[in-house]
Amino acid sequence: MSGLSVLCFLLLQTGAHSFGVFNGKSLSHQAITERAALNVTVQVCRSLAVSEGRDFTSPPQPFTASSVAAACGASKSLKSFIKTIQRIQRKNWQTDIKYALSARRHCDNEELDEGKKIVTDGLSVVKASNKQQNFVSATSSLGRILHTLQDFYSHSNWVEIGHKFPNTNLIKANARVGNIAAKTRATCLSCNGNDCRNNIRSDILKNNILTSGYFSLNPFAKPTGKCSHGGVPDSTSLIEPKGGINKDTLDSSHGHLHSQAANMAIAATSELLEDVRSAAGDKAFFDMMGLSKGKPLCFVVDTTGSMGDDIAAVREVTASIIDSKLGTPDEPSVYVLVPFNDPDFGPLIRTTDPEIFKAYINSLRATGGGDTPELSLSGLQLALTGAPPNSEIFIFTDAPAKDKHLRNPVIALIEQTKSVVNFMITNVLGIRQPAEDNQQQSYRMSRADDQLYKDLAQTSGGQAVEVSKSNLLEAINILTESTSSSLVTLLQASRNPGKTENFAFSVDQSVRNLTIYITGSNVEFTLIDPSGVVQNNVNTSGSSIISSQTVGNLHTVKLLTVAGVWEIRIVSKNSYSLKVVGESSIDFLFDFIVDSDGPFGGFDVIDNRPTAGQNASLLVTLFGSDSATVTEVMLVESSGSGQVNGTVKAQGGGEYIVRFDRIPSVEFVVLVKGQNNNGVSRASSGIFQRQSATSLRASGLTVTVDELDIVVEPGTLKSVHFSVMTTGEGGRFTIQAANDQDLTLFYPTNLLLSAGGSANGTVNITAPADTPSGTVVTLTVEAVAPGGADSNYAVLHLTVLPKVTDFTPPVCKQLSPQSRCSKNCDRFMWEVSVQVSDGVNGTGVDSVSLREGSGSLNITKAADNSTLVTYVASCCSSKMQLVAVDQVGNVEICSYSAASWSSRVDYSVLLFFVFTFLKVSL
């Protein structure tokens, strides 16, 4: 399908089917963003299928995340796909909450050039981040700029002028947004009572003069004769000329044009996403959206001299995983490796090529050592920032952490990323033998050292496995068997000190590969299945237990999947952890939310810890079954039996808002229960439960960072402003800032706060001049209350980006006439040769790829640094399309056929037709 046809398809969808509904029948930023994202993702999946010789069946309309993931063959990554769309949506709506009065971010006050600059600057960040596979940073930036892009169509008079297609110049840095009204030129008349249909002056519309409404809480902020935004929060609409021109909802001043503006915003969002897709390539765009076949595989490996046997085990299990899962739905989507020792850690290796990953693993060498502590937390911190969210990370070491000061920043990253961390600890009581001099060193890992690893594992929902080096391979194989992307947690608990306790969990019919993990020494258990059959750790043969295995302190029991309520009784005086998992399509996502005090109301997502001592709200998203509903949501203590029950209110579309009158004062997890009525009666077999793997905690502190500018120019000082607020007593609060790139930071080490007060600070950071464009610096700012009992944090992803001066896309030049084809296409071939260059002042051609066409493409580099392309195909495939991208992401799409050729795709005629269709269909 050609780029022209793709855009036609995308835009036709916007008029032919309704979008997500918010505030009645009006379309919100969330709905506009989701529809465009789903539309473009479908086209990427179609393109990938064609390029791989697979059939593709488009999902039914209206598209949903679930149907699109299924059509793309990536149902197991539905959770990360939904989370990515939510991240884009929420960064979008946070613009209204955090920067409600920033005119340029909403294209208000005729600041249209300034709004366009936000879009184009942000687009450069998205493209640079994608190039370095920093997809969280890319999608966060994407959400921020989409708000401004979409507001242009609601807040300006673009639609009123009569334009039938989006303003493409909004995403082109070297193009004018249009002819904007002079500051002294009157643009509006007062509305006729509540009727504002004709309040824009006729000369403005006739001469294609762009304007937008003024918005302010101060009624005298509007220049004479200018339009207002309109609506209750806008005080400028109360002075002449009265009224407004916004099209935000059907009830807005220009609400009669809401549908046209919303559909224009959907088309413009699709156009920007198509540009991002072209710059990144289909596979990278697919990855950016969180769609992949399997779960990431991430190893963090101690490479000191005593780790030779451990590294050999890692090599063996890596080869086993790759060989067994290659080509299957559980093939890892990406491979991540972080080596560490002392005094070094890193670099982080990230690749999608399993053979390259094997080569990196095989190149690891156990060297050095002698002084026992190692930089294990530095390596883990780098892995948490470099691996995708919701990864499962395995860290291999036989030594305590030297960098214990990173404990809290690591916990913050675990809470943010929801990644699971498994510690594989060998020789807890043993002998270290450095490779160089064969001098053995006896050591004993202290209880505090051991507990640190256990605490981090528990917080993440992982395991802290203590095993001999000779049995490490067996332990790894056990844990890596359960690394499916569709893995869900049914129950998780830990007790320290140990105690006898009964735990119950419900298994529904969607669950497969039901497994129990117990870590701890001298632990006994008794298991009762739904039919009442009793089995224990001594007698593990029976109708419910498939197999049982013990390696080190890890006990694994694989069960038959019998739907109903199970019970397990744990008996031990020693500390232990219990985890019950399975594979299922039914799962949930959640975020703590707080009511916004901004002029537009609504709610904001809490990006760190919720406030202690107060009521709380949780936004829960259930997915994986159209027939499943949430009935109960609880906050359950991770290390105790206490819980807080919430009040559940369905919002539609699988979303629920849950209200709690308080939050536990200790670590807790989120437990969701519900009913799945997919052909099942309302009995125990239809009841499901899911639990968050990550433990959370509340805080009396609030830490926020300014996200207004997240770009770091190499070699230039960057100042990040933050604030700390307490709901409790005052005093001197300790500040700790850390980053994953090991850059030097300058910041105040403490702030003085009064009771219930706040204080501000600044972190100064400089990236070296040679830092690659698109590098993301993950900055964590933590505040600790006096006495150290309470803390909170803020995490900010900064993108390193040199100043962009190349705004011109590459140029395609045809070197020879393409062959002509006759009607008997199967008897002839056609060929075309093209030179792709980026001009004298360009950054150079970065990539040339085939978007459409089934022929063979040969690409070579010429002496003048241009790229030579030769394409040969059967005359039965008479069209082809090249995507040429330069080093900073400028895109040129060049189309050829056996009959004709064009360099730039002209969308104007198509867009006129499409929007004429939309007008008729609305």
N, C-alpha and C positions, 0 to 999 in steps of 0.2 A: 504494500500500500504506500503510495507516495506521500510526501509531507503535506501536499495540498489536500489529498483525500483524507489524511489523518485529521487535519484541522477541521475539515468539513464534517467529518464524523463526530468529533468532539463537540463542535458547536451545535450540531443538530440535536445532540442529546440534551443540551441545556434547555431547549424549548419543548422537546417532545415529552419530557417526563418531569414530574415535580421533584424538587430537592428536599433535603431535610428541613423540618419545620421547627421554628423557634419563635416564641412570642406570637402565637397564632399562626397565620399563613405567611408571615414575612420570612424572608431568607436572611439568616445571620452570617457573620463572617465564618463561623464554624461550618455551616452547611455549604457555603460557597467554596470554601477550601477543600472540604472532603469530596464534593462532587468532582471538582477539577482534578484532584489527586487520583481519584479512582479512574476517571476517564483516561488520563494520560498513562497510568499504570497498565491499564488494559492494552493500550496500543504498544507499550514496551514489551509486554508479554507476547503479544501477537508477532511483533518483529523478531523477538528471540526465537520463538517457535519456528518461524519461517526460515531463519538463518540456520537453525539446527535440523531442518528437514522434518519437523514435527507438525502434526495437525493442531489447530487451535480452534476451540469453540468459545465464542464470546459468552460471558455470563448473561443471564436475563436481566432486563431492566425492571426497576431501578437497581443500579449497582450497589452492592454492599461490600464491606471489607472481607467478609467471609466468602461471598461468591467470587470475588476477584481473586483472592488467594487460592481458592480451589481451581479456578480456571487457569491460573498461572502454575499449577502443580506445586504449590507451596503452602498447603493447608497447615502443615506442622509449624509454620512460622507466623500463623495468624496473630499470635500474641504480640510479637515484635512489630508486625505490620500495623496493628491497631495502635500500639504505643507510639509508633512514629507519626501516624496521622494525628494522634492526640497532642504530641509534642508540637507539631506545626500549628495546630489549631490554638493551643494554649499560649504559645508565644505570640500568636496573632492577637488573641483577645486581651492579653496582658498589656498591649499598647494602650487600650482604652482605660485600663486600670492604673497603670504606673505613669503614663504620660498623657493623661487626658487633656491637659492644657497646652501640649506641644503642637502648635498649629501646623508645622511642617509634616509631622507624622500622621496627620489626618487630612492633609491638603486643604486646610482651612485658611482663612485670611488671605487668600490669593497667593499663598506660598507654594505654588505648584512647581516651580523650578527647584525649590528646596526639597519638596517631597520627592521629586524625580531623582534627585541626587541620593537620597536615602535608599531608594530602590536600586539604582545602578551601583552604588558603593557596596550595598549589601549583597548584590548579585555577584560581585567580584569575590566576596568572602565565601559565598556558597560554592562557587566553582573552585576556588583555591583549596577549600577544605575537602571537597570531594576528591580532588586530585591526590590528596594525601590520605584518602580513605578515612577522614575524620567526619563521619556521617552525623554524629550527634550535634557537633558544631554547625554542620551544613544545614541540617533541618531546623535547628533553633534559629539561625539567621534567616532562613527561608520564611519561617512564620512571622518574624518581625517585619520583613519588607512587604509581605503579602497584605498586611493590614493597610499600609499606606497605599499600595497599588489599588486595592479594592475601594478604599475611601475616595479615590479620585473620581470614580464613576457615580458615587452617591453624593459627594459634597460639591463637585464642580458642575458646570452647566454643559458638559460634553454631550449628555443625552438630549438636553433641551435644544441644543443647536441643531440636532437632527442627524448626528453621526450614526452610522449603521454598523460600525465595527470598532474594536478597541484602538486606543492610541498606542501604536507600536513603539513610538518614540520614547515612551516611559521606561523602556528597558534598554535603550541605546544611549550610552554615555555621551556620544558626540552629536546627538540630535536635539533639536529644540522641542520642548513640550507643546509649543503652540504660541499663538499671539495673545499674550496675557494683558488684561486691562491695566492701564496706567493707574497709579495710586490715586490720582485726582479725578479719574473718570467715573461718573455715576453708572451703576450697573443695574440697580433695582428700583422698583416702585413699591409702595405699600400694598399689601394684600387687600383684597376686597372682603373685609371681615375675615372669615376663616378660609376664604377661597384664594389660594396663592397660585393658581394655575398660570396666570399671565403676569406675574410680578417681575420677571426679568425684562429689562428694557428692550424694545424691538430692535434698536440699532446694534445692541450687543449681539443678539442672535443673528441678525442679518449679515453682519460683518465677521462672523466666526470669531468673536472675541471671547477668550476664556476668562472666567471668573469663578470664585468659590465663596461660600458664605463665611462671614466673620462669626467667631464663637468666643465668648468670654463670660465670666461671672460678673464682670464690670460692664454695666450698660453703656458707658461712655467710651469704650475702647474701639468703636467702629467709626471709620472715617465717613464723612458726609456722602450720602448717596449710595453707599455700598450695601450689598446683599448681606443678610444674616443667615446663619446656619438654621436657626429656628428650633422650636421645642422648649420644654419647661426649663432645662438647665441654662439655656442661652439667654442671658439678660439683654444682649444687643438687639434681639428681635422685638423688644418693647419700645424701641425708639425708631424714628423715621429713617429710612423706609421700613415699616413694620412687617413682621412675618419671617419666612425663611425659604430656603430652596433645597434642603437636604431630602434625600430619598431613602433614608435608612430603613424605614418600615412603611407599611401600607397606610399608617396613620400619620406619617410625617407631613411636613408642609407641602412637599411635592411627592406625596405617597402614590399619586396616580401613575408615577413613572418608576415606582419601586421595582416592579418586575423587570422592566427593560434595563434598569441600572444593575440589578443583581445578575441578570443573564450576561450583561456586558462584562461584569466583574468576573464571572465564571470563565468566560472566553479569554479575558486578559490573564487570569491566573493560569489557565491551560497553556496559553502562549508562553508565559514565563517558564512554566515547568518544562515545556518542549525545548526551550533554549537551554535550560539546565541539563536536560537529557542529552541534547546534542553535544554539549561541551564535555559531559562525563562519559558518554557511551551508554548503551542499553544495559550492560551488565552492572556497571557502577551505579546507575540510577536505580536498578532493581535492588542492589545492596543498600543504597541510601534509604530506600523506603522500608527496609527491614524485612524484605522478602528473600528467603533463602531456603534451601532444602533441609539443612541440618543445623545443629547447634555449633557455636564456635568451640574449638579445642585450644585450650590455653595452658601452657606449662611454664612454671617459674622454677628455675633449677639452680641449686647451690652447686658451684663448680670448684669448690676447694678440694684439696688432695684426697680427703677421706671419702669423697662421693663417687669414686670410680664405679663401684657396683651399682649404685643408684642410677647413675647416668646410663649404664648398660641396660638396666631395666626399663628406663624411659625410652631408649632407642627401640627396644624390643616391642614395647606396648604401642609405640607410635606406628611402627610398621604393621602391627596387627590391626590397629584401628583403621588405618588407611586401606589396607588390603581387604578388610571385611566390610567396610562401609562405602567404598568407592562405587559410585553409580547407584547407590540406594537413596531412599528419602532421608536417611540419617547421615549421609555424607557431610562431614563438617563444612560449614559455610566459609570459615576462615581459620587459619592456623596461626597461633600467637606463641612466641617464645621469648622469655626474659631470663637471661642468666644473671647470677649475682654471686659475689663473694665479699671480700674486704681487701682493698678499699673501693672496689668498683661494683657497679651494677649496670645492666643493660649492655648493648642497646636493645630496644624492643624490635623483634622481627615479626612482621605480619605479612602473610601471603595467602593466596587462595590456591596455590599450586602445591599439591601434596608432595611431589618429588622434591621441590625446593625446600619444603619444611623438613623432609627426611634428611636432606643434605645438611641443613643447619643443625639438626639434632645430632647427626653423626659427627659433626665437626666439634662438638663440645668435648673439652678435655678437663680432667680433674687435676688441678695444679694448685700449689701454694697451700696456705693454711697454717696451722700452728696455734694461733690465738683463736680460741673457740668461737666467740660471737661473730656473726656475719650480718650483712646488710639485707636481711630477708624482708623487712617491711618496706625498704626502698624498692626492691624488686617487685613486691606485691602492689605497691602504690602505682608503679609504672604500668603493671598489667591491668589494674582496675581502670586506668584512664585510656589505655591503648586498645583493650578488647571491647567489643560491642557490649551494650548493657545486657543484663540477664545471661551473661556467660557463666560457664562452670570452669573455675580456675583450680589447677592442681599445683601445689607448691611443695617441692622436695628439698628437705634439709635434714641434717643431723646435728644442728647447732642452734643455740638460742639467738635471739635478735640483738644486734648491737645498737640498732636504731629504734629503741623503744619509744622515743619521743614522737614517733610517727603513728603511735597507736590510735590516737583520736582522729587525725586526718584520714587514716585508713578506714576506720569505722564510718566516717562521714561519706567516703566514697562507696563503701559497701551499701549504705542506706540509699545513696543516690542512684547507683547503678543496678541495685537488686541482684548483683552477681553472687554466685555461691562459691565459697572458698573452701577447698579441702586441703588439709595439711597432711603430708605423708612424712612422718617423723621416724627416722631410723636410729637405732642405738641411743635411746633416751638415757640409758645407763650403760655406757660403753667406752670404747677406745677410739680416738681419732688418730689417723696415720697420714700425715702429709706426704705428698708424692715425692718431694725432692730428696729428703734425707732419710726416709723410712723411720724417723724417730716417732715412736708411739707416744701419744699424750692421753693420759687418763683424764676423764672429766665426768661431771655429773650435772645434767641439766636440772637446775633448781625447780622447785615447785612453782615459783612465780614465773619462770621462763616457760615452763610447760603450760601453765594456766593461761598465759597470754595467747598462745596459739589456740587453745581450746575456746577462749572467749571470742576470738575473731571468727573461728569456725562456727560457733553457736550463733553469733549475730547474723552471719550470712546464710545460715541454714545448711552449712556443710559439716564435714566430719574432721575430727583431729585423730588420725589413725597412727598409733604407735606400733611399729612392727620391726622385726629384725631385717637386716639388709638382704638376707637370704630369702625372706618371704615377701619382699617388697613387690615383686612382679605379680605375685598372686593377689595381693591387696589392690594393686592398681587395676588389674583386670576385673575385679569384682565391682569397683566403683565406676569404671568407665563403661560398663555394660549398660548403666542407666544414665546415658547422656543424650537421650532423645529430646528433640525440641518440644515434644508434646508431653514431657514429664510434668506431673502435678504433685503437689504435696497435700496429703490427706490429714496428716497429723505430725506434729513435731513438738518435743518437750525435752527439757533437761533438768536434772536435779543435782545440786551440789550444796551440802553433802547428800549422798544417796538416801533414799527412803523407799519403803514398800508402798506401791501405789497402783491403782487400776486405771487404765486408759481405754476409752471407747472411741471407735471411729466407724463411720458409715461408708460402705462401698456401693457404688451404683453400677448399673449395667454397662456404662460407657468405659469403665476402667479396665485396662489390660496390664499385664506384667506387674502384678501387685507384689511389692517387696518391702520388707522391714529391715531397717539398719539399727543396730544397737552398738554404741561404743562405750567401753568401760571394762574394768577388770572385776572378776568374780560377780558377774551379773547372772541371775536366774530369771527365767520368764515362763509364764503359763499363758497359752493362747486358747481362746474360745471362739470358734467360728459361728456364723449365724444359725447353724442348725444345732448348736450346743455341744459339739464335739470338742473335747479338751485335749490339748497337747502341750508339751513343755520342752525345755531345752535339752532334757535328758532323752526323752522319747519324741524324736522329730519325724518319725515315720507315721503316716496317716493320710486320711483322705484330703486334708486341706493344705498340707505342706508338700511342696514339690521338691525342695532341697534346702539344706541348711549348711552353713559354712562358717568357720571361725579362723581368722588370721590375725595374730596379734591381739589388739583390744577391739577388733571389729567383728561383730557377729551379723551375719546376713541370713535372712529367711525368705525364700521365695514361696509365694502362696498361689493356690488356685484362686481365680477371681470369682468369688461367690458373693453375690449382691446381698446386702443386709448389714446389720450392726455386728461388728467384731469387738472383742475385748481382749486386751493384753494386760497381764499383771507382772510388774517388774519388782524383783526382790534384790536389793543390794544396799550395803552400807557405804559403798564407794560411789563417787560421782559417776553419772552416766548420762547419755543422751539417747533419745528415741526418735526415729523418723520413719514414717510410712509414706511410700510414694507409689505411683502407678502412671500409666500413660492414658491420657484421655483428651478428647477435643474440648471438653467443658472446663473452663478456667476463668479467672477474673483478674482485673487490674483495679488499682485503687489509688486515690490521692486524698490527703487531707485538704479541706478547703475552708476558706474564711469569707464571710460577707465583706464585700468591698465598701469602703467609705468614700469612694470617688463619686463624681457627679452622675455617672451612668448606672450606679448600683451594680447588681450581679454579684459574682463571687470570684475570688482569686485562689489559685492553687498554692499551697504552702510547699516551698521547695526544700525545706529542711524539717526540723522537728516541730510538732504542734505544741501549743502553749499549755504548760502544766497548770493544774488547779482551776481549769475552766471547762465549760462544755465544749464540744467539738463536733465537726461535721465531716463526713467521709463521702466521697463520690466513688461509687463502685460501678465498674463496667463488667457485665457478664457476657461471655461469648462462647461459641462452640455448639450451641443448640438453640434453635428457634422456639423450642417448647419448654426450655428450662426457665425457672423464675427463682428469684432470691426471696427467702422467707425470714431468715435470721442473719444478723451480722453481730459478731462479738469481738471485743478486744480481750485477749486471753494472755495472762502472765506467762512469759516464756519459761520461767523456773519455778512456777507455783500454780496453784489451782484456782486463783482468783480470776474473775472475768467481769467485764462491763457489757451489758446488753444494749444494743442500739434500737432506735425506732426507724423502720425501713419505709421509704416512700418511693414508689416506682416513678420514673421520669419518662419512660418510653425509650425504645431503641436499645434495650438492654442496660440502661443506666438507672442507678438508684442513688438517692441521697439518704444517708443514714445519720441520725442525730444521736449524740451521746451526752449524758449530763455530766460526765467526767471522763478523764483518761487515767489509766493505771499509773501509779507513781514509780513503777519499776518497768523493766523491759517487757514488751508485749508483742504478740503477733495478731494479725487480723484473721478471724475464722468466719467463713461464709457458709451458710447452709441453705438448701433450697430443694425444690421439687422439679424433677424432669419427667414430664408427662408424655414422653415420646412413646406412645403405645404401651405405657406401663400404668397400672392402677396405682391409686394413691396408697401405696404400701411401702414397706421399708426399702424394697428394691428400687423405688423411684426417688428416694431421698439421696441427695448428694451433699458432700462437704468438701471444701477446699480451704487450704490455709496458706497464708503468705510464708515463704521460706525465710525472708529477712525479718529479724527482730527490730523493733523500733522503740523509741523512748520519747517522753515529753520533756520539755525544758521551760524554765521560767525566764529564759533569755530569748531574744529575737536578734538575729544577725542578718543584715541585708547588704547587698553590694549593688552598685550602680551598673546596670546593663546598657546604658545609653550608647556607649562606644566600646565595642569589644575588639577593636583592631589594634594590634601592636605593630608599629613600623620598625623593622630591624635597625638596631643601633640607636634608637631614639627612646628616651625615658617615657614610660607609660605610668600614669597615676591612676590607681583604682580606689575610688572612695567607698567607704563602708560605714555602717552605723550599728551600734549595739544598744539594745533597750532591755531593761529588766522589769519584771512585774513584782519582784521581791525587794529584799533589802539592798542598800547601796554598798559601796566600797570600791576597792581597787580590783578591776577585772583583768585577768591575764589574757593577752592576745598572742596567738600563734598563727603565722601564715606559712604555707608550704606549697610547693608546686612540683609537678612530675618531671620537669625538664632540668631540675637541679640548677635553676637560675638564682642569682643572688637577689634577695628581697630586702627592702628597707621599710620598716613599719614600726609604730609604737608598740612596745612590749606590754604595755598596760594602759588602761583607761579608767578614769575615776568617774563613777556613776553615783548619783543620789538614789534614794529609794524610789522605785517606780520611774526612774529617769532614763535618759539616753545620752550617748556621746558618739562623736564621729571620729574617724581615723582615715588614714590613707596608706595604701601599700604602693611603693614605687618599684617598678620592675623594668629591666632592659633586656631585650633579646639581642644576642650577638648579631653583627651586621651580616654574617654569612648564614643565618638561619633560613632554611628553605621556606619558600612561600607556602602557606597552607598549614604549617605546623601549628598545632593547638597546644597552648599552655594551660593546663588545668590548675587553677589557683584555688586553694582552700583557706578560708579565713575562719579561725575558731576563737570564740570567747569563752573563758572559764571563770566561773564565779569564785569569789573569795572562799578558800577552803577546799576548792576543787570538786565539790559534790555535784555541781551542775555545769553543763556546757551546751553550746549550740554552735552552728557553723553556717557558712554560706560557700557555695561552690560556683565558680565562674570559669567558663571556657573562653579564653582569649585566643584569637587567631592572628598569627604573624602574617603580615601582608605588606610587601613593599609598595610604594606609591605607584599606582597604575597610570601609565602614560600612553599605552597602545590601546586605542579604541576602534581600530579598523580591522575588520575580519580578513582572512586570507582571500586571495583572488584565484579563480579557476580560469585557465587559458587553454582553449582547445588547440592542440598541436597539429592534428590531421583530421580531415573529414571522416566522420564515422561511416561505416559501410551501410549500404541500403539493403533492405530486405524485401523479398517478394512475398506473395500470399502463401507460398508453400514454405512455411517457416521452418519445418523440421529438416529441410535440406540445406539450409544456409546458416552462416555465422555472421555476426557483426562485431566491430571493434572500434574503440575510440581511445585516443591518447590525450592526456591532460597534464598540464603543468600547474602545480599549486604553489603559490608563493605568498609571502606576507609583507612585501614592500620593503623599502630601504630602511624605514624607521620602525618596522615591526619587530616583535619579539621572536618571530620565527614560527614555522609550522610545527605544531606538536603532534598532531595525528590526522590521518585521513582514513576514513572507514566507509564501508558500504552500507547504506541504509536500506536500499531497495535494489533487487536484482539477484539473479541466481547464477551469474557467470563467474569467471575467475578474475581476480584482481591482483595485479603485480605492482608493487610500490618500491621505488628506488630513490635514493638521495642523489641529487645532482651536485656538480662541483660548485655551482653558485648558491648552494644551500636551499634551493627550491626542491620540491618533491615531484617526481615524475610518476604518473599513474597510467597503467595500461589495463583496459578492461575488454574481455572477450566473452561473448555469450551467444547462445543459440538465438536465432531470430524469433523463436517462440517466446523468448523472454526479452522483449524489445525495449524495455525501459530500465534505467538504472539511476541511482541517486547517491552522490558522494556527500559525506559530511566532513568538512575541513575545519580544524580547530587550531588556533594559535596558542602560544604558551600561557596567555592570561585568560583563555576561555572564550575569545571572540569566535563566533561560528559563522560559517558560510555553507549553505546547502546548494549543491550544483546538480542539476538534473539533465540527463541525456536520454535520447531514444534513437532508435534506428531511423527515425524520420525527421526528428527535430531536436533542438538543444536550447536550454536556457540556463543562465547562471543563477540569477536570483529568482526565488519563487515569489510571484506577485499574488498576494492573497486578496486584493481589493475586490475583484469581481466575485470571488467565492464568498467573501464576508458579506457583501451586499446581498447576495442571494440568501445566505444563511439567516441574516437578521431580518430580512423580509419574511422569511418562513417563521421566525420566532414571533414576529409581530402578529402574524395570522393565527399562530397556534395558541397564543396566550389568552 
